[in-house]
Structure formats: structure tokens, C-alpha cells
Amino acid sequence: MFGIDFYNETTRRYVAVFGTLFNDIKISRKDNTGTTIQTMAVPINYGPMQKFLAKLEQDPGLRSPAITLPRITFEIVGMTYDGERNLAGLSRHRKAIGTNNDSYNSQFTPTPYNLEFQLNIMTKFEEDGSKILEQILPFFKPEFTPTVKLVDELDMFFDIPVILNSVSKEDTYEGSFEERRSLIYTLSFTMKGYYFGPVTTKKVIKFANVNVHAAMDATTSLEVVRVRPGLTANGEPTTNLANSVATSEINFDDDWAYIAYIEDYIA
């Protein structure tokens, strides 16, 4: 756009950050004596939940549902501009280029956007869903704020709040006992992110040459300042030092309008 080709991989970074928050969840299953008999890592994928469920039902080459579930999927479902977090459009971020003293990298302040994420937890057993949820909910009160490096050229890190908006549950079991049952927990999140424009290289301003006055004529003064340093006994300003009241006789509660009078005008 506007003849500028750039790509900061911002959305890709947000997706990676969001998925990383949930990529190390594990659940354990125990027998009646409380001994752990199975521990599994819950896989996570980016993509719509509906397509994944359809693939489980139709593709005979997949592993059995007992092994495939539980599973987590997530996707971006919307993006909205957030005007409350907008900064002055003419402000810039700057960073020196190595040891180069002649130029620097510059970038305008970013545009704030809210990214809506949907996280789906699919399980076969109620207990598995509870175990996964309890490893997520305590960390969102209602937000969790990771620090993310968003622009490599400027080496900038931002705190990006991820807010948990809601949690809902759906049981897809219907029909005969031969049909597969899936419990689906849907978690709605809002990530308060930013989108950045291109990084440009600017020259460093090392000196400025500014004319602060007009050309002067030796016989014509542009500005005259007259100072009358004293007051007479009547409180009138005077330039005659002999007629001035001594400073030791001037009190703070005298009714004189002023102690000194300054007249400043442009000739």
C-alpha cells in the first residue's frame, strides 16, 4: 500500500504467542488406588474445530478417537480497531543502527487492534476436560500478559494482555451408543495487540543553522528597553537616583503600585 512493501510478521507472532500459552498442558490418569497409570501431553493445532471433528469422522486413516482425544484447537475469529489505546500519529520509535552515528531506524507509533481468539478443548471424558481447564483458568484474572518482541529492527518488546472473556461447554453426544461422544469447551479470548508500519532509515541531525534576527542597521535599534530603577516619595517612577527613596525605606505593605517600572517596545 502507498508503494511500500513491508511485512513485520505481526499476526504470525500473535498466533505463535497465543498457542505457546497452551502447548505444554499434560493430563494424568490414575487407577482406584491413586497410582498414575497414564500421562499424556495434550496436542494443540491451529484451525477450526468443526473441520477437525469432520476429519475424525470421515478419514479412516486417522488414529482411533481414544488416542486422538483430548485435543486443543484455536483460531482467530475476528479483529477490531481499539481507538482507546491509540497514540499520537506523528510520534516515532527510534533505534540507532549499530555503531553508526550518521543514521537510525525509525517507525511511527503502531495502530492498536483487538484480536479475538477462540480456543476449543475437545475431550472424550468429563474428567479430562476438568483437568485441562484447571491448568488454564487460574492464570487469567481475567488477563495474562506476556511480553512479546514485535519489531526486530527496533528490538522493541511490548506487553500484550490476553483477556479471557467467557467459557462455555457443549456435549455433542446424540443418537445411539455406537456414535462417538465429544465434550467441547469453548474459551473466548481477546488479545490487545498492535500493528506496525514500515521501518525507515533517517539521517541524524547534527547541527542547525537558524537566523534568529533580521538584518540590522548600525543607526537603527530594533528593540529598546528602558528601566526606571526608582520611585519618588509620591510613588512615581524616576530615573534620577537622587530623588529615589532608599530601598531601606520601602516596605512590603506600602501602597505604591510598583518599585520599578520597565518600558519595553519595538522601535
C-alpha positions in Angstrom: 0.0 0.0 0.0 1.2 3.5 -0.8 4.0 2.0 -2.8 5.7 0.5 0.3 6.4 -3.2 0.5 6.9 -4.5 4.1 5.9 -7.4 6.3 6.5 -7.4 10.1 5.0 -10.9 10.6 2.8 -9.4 13.4 -0.2 -11.7 13.1 2.2 -14.7 12.9 3.8 -13.7 16.1 0.5 -13.2 17.9 -0.7 -16.7 16.8 2.6 -18.2 18.0 2.4 -16.4 21.3 -1.2 -17.5 21.9 -0.5 -21.1 21.0 2.6 -21.2 23.3 0.5 -20.3 26.3 -1.3 -23.7 26.0 1.3 -26.0 24.3 2.6 -27.7 27.4 -0.6 -29.0 29.1 -0.4 -32.6 30.3 -3.0 -34.7 32.0 -2.7 -37.9 34.1 -5.0 -40.8 34.6 -5.0 -42.9 37.8 -6.4 -46.2 39.0 -8.6 -46.8 42.0 -5.5 -46.8 44.3 -4.4 -43.3 43.1 -1.5 -44.7 41.1 -0.8 -42.8 37.9 -1.2 -45.3 35.0 -1.0 -42.8 32.1 0.3 -39.3 31.4 -0.2 -37.6 28.1 0.6 -34.3 26.5 -2.5 -32.6 25.1 -1.7 -31.8 21.4 -2.7 -28.3 20.1 -3.4 -27.3 16.5 -4.4 -24.1 14.7 -7.6 -24.5 12.8 -11.4 -24.5 13.0 -12.8 -27.1 15.4 -15.6 -28.1 13.0 -13.2 -29.2 10.3 -11.2 -31.2 12.7 -14.2 -33.0 14.0 -15.4 -33.8 10.5 -12.0 -35.2 9.6 -12.1 -37.5 12.6 -15.5 -38.9 11.5 -14.7 -39.3 7.8 -11.0 -40.2 7.4 -10.4 -43.9 8.2 -6.6 -43.4 8.2 -6.6 -41.4 11.4 -5.8 -42.9 14.7 -8.6 -44.0 16.9 -10.6 -41.2 18.7 -9.5 -42.6 22.1 -5.9 -41.8 21.2 -6.7 -38.5 19.3 -8.7 -37.0 22.1 -8.2 -34.9 24.2 -7.0 -32.2 21.8 -6.9 -28.4 21.7 -7.5 -26.2 18.7 -7.5 -22.4 18.4 -8.1 -19.8 15.7 -8.5 -16.1 15.1 -12.2 -15.3 14.7 -12.1 -11.5 14.5 -10.2 -8.3 14.6 -11.4 -4.8 15.8 -9.7 -1.4 16.0 -9.2 -0.2 19.6 -9.3 3.6 19.5 -8.9 4.0 23.3 -5.3 2.8 23.0 -4.4 4.9 20.0 -1.3 7.2 20.4 -0.3 10.4 18.6 0.1 9.5 15.0 3.3 11.6 14.4 5.2 10.1 17.3 8.1 7.7 16.3 10.1 4.9 17.8 13.8 5.2 17.1 16.9 3.0 17.4 20.5 3.5 16.5 21.9 1.3 13.7 24.8 -0.5 15.5 27.7 1.9 15.9 26.7 4.1 13.0 26.5 7.7 14.2 25.0 9.1 10.9 21.6 7.3 10.7 19.0 5.4 12.7 15.9 3.3 12.2 12.6 5.0 12.7 9.0 3.8 12.8 5.7 5.6 13.5 3.7 4.5 16.6 1.6 1.4 16.0 -2.1 1.1 15.4 -4.0 -0.8 18.2 -6.2 -3.7 17.3 -8.0 -6.3 19.4 -7.6 -9.9 18.1 -10.4 -12.3 19.1 -9.2 -15.9 19.6 -11.3 -18.9 20.2 -9.8 -21.9 22.0 -11.6 -25.3 21.8 -10.8 -28.2 24.2 -12.2 -31.5 22.9 -12.2 -34.5 25.2 -14.0 -37.8 25.4 -14.2 -37.9 29.2 -15.6 -35.2 31.5 -12.6 -35.6 33.9 -10.1 -34.9 31.1 -11.8 -31.6 30.3 -11.8 -30.6 34.0 -8.1 -31.3 34.3 -7.3 -29.2 31.3 -9.5 -26.3 32.4 -7.9 -26.2 35.8 -4.5 -25.7 34.2 -5.8 -22.6 32.4 -8.3 -20.7 34.4 -6.1 -19.8 37.5 -3.7 -17.8 35.3 -6.4 -15.5 33.8 -7.7 -12.9 36.3 -9.1 -12.2 33.7 -6.0 -11.4 31.8 -2.5 -12.9 31.4 0.2 -10.5 30.0 3.2 -12.0 28.1 6.0 -9.8 26.8 6.4 -10.1 23.0 9.2 -8.9 20.7 7.2 -7.4 17.8 9.7 -5.5 15.7 13.2 -7.0 15.1 14.8 -3.9 13.6 14.0 -1.7 16.6 14.4 -4.5 19.1 11.0 -3.5 20.7 9.2 -5.5 23.3 5.6 -4.9 24.2 3.3 -6.3 27.0 0.4 -7.8 25.2 -2.6 -8.6 27.5 -4.6 -11.7 26.7 -8.1 -11.5 28.3 -10.3 -14.5 29.0 -13.9 -13.4 28.2 -16.0 -16.5 28.6 -16.1 -20.3 28.9 -18.8 -22.5 27.5 -19.4 -26.2 27.3 -21.0 -28.4 24.6 -21.8 -32.1 24.7 -22.1 -33.4 21.1 -23.3 -36.9 22.1 -26.6 -37.7 20.4 -28.1 -40.9 19.0 -27.0 -44.5 19.6 -24.3 -45.8 21.8 -22.2 -46.6 18.8 -21.7 -42.9 18.0 -18.6 -41.2 19.3 -19.1 -38.7 22.2 -17.1 -35.4 22.3 -17.2 -32.8 25.0 -16.2 -29.4 23.8 -15.2 -26.5 26.0 -15.0 -23.2 24.1 -12.9 -20.4 25.6 -13.1 -16.9 24.1 -10.1 -14.6 24.4 -9.2 -11.0 23.4 -5.6 -10.2 22.7 -4.8 -6.4 22.8 -2.2 -6.2 20.1 -0.6 -3.6 17.8 0.1 -3.4 14.1 3.2 -1.5 12.9 4.1 0.3 9.7 7.4 0.1 7.8 10.8 0.8 9.4 12.6 3.6 7.6 16.2 4.9 7.9 16.7 8.5 8.8 19.7 10.7 9.0 20.9 12.1 12.3 20.6 15.9 12.6 23.9 17.0 14.0 23.6 20.8 13.6 21.1 23.5 12.8 21.7 26.9 11.2 18.8 29.3 12.1 18.5 33.1 11.6 17.2 34.5 14.9 17.1 38.2 13.9 16.7 40.4 10.9 19.5 42.4 9.3 20.5 45.3 11.5 21.3 48.9 10.6 24.0 50.4 12.8 22.0 53.5 13.4 18.6 51.9 14.0 17.8 49.8 17.0 15.1 47.1 16.7 14.4 46.9 20.4 14.7 49.4 23.2 14.4 48.6 26.9 14.2 51.5 29.3 14.4 50.8 33.0 13.4 53.3 35.6 15.1 51.9 38.8 13.5 54.1 41.5 10.4 55.8 43.0 9.9 59.2 44.4 8.2 59.8 47.7 4.9 60.0 45.8 5.3 56.6 44.3 6.2 57.9 40.8 8.9 56.2 38.8 12.1 58.2 38.3 15.4 57.9 36.6 17.0 60.3 39.0 18.8 58.3 41.6 19.0 61.3 43.9 15.2 61.6 44.0 14.6 57.9 44.7 13.5 56.6 48.0 16.2 54.4 49.6 15.5 50.8 49.4 15.7 50.5 53.2 12.7 52.7 53.5 10.5 50.6 51.1 8.1 48.3 53.0 6.1 45.3 51.6 2.8 46.9 52.7 3.3 50.3 51.0 0.5 51.5 48.7 2.9 52.1 45.8 1.9 50.4 42.7 5.4 49.2 41.9 9.1 49.6 42.9 10.5 49.6 39.4 8.9 50.4 36.0 10.1 48.7 32.8 9.1 50.0 29.4 9.7 47.6 26.5 8.7 48.4 23.0 9.7 47.7 19.4 11.1 50.7 17.5 
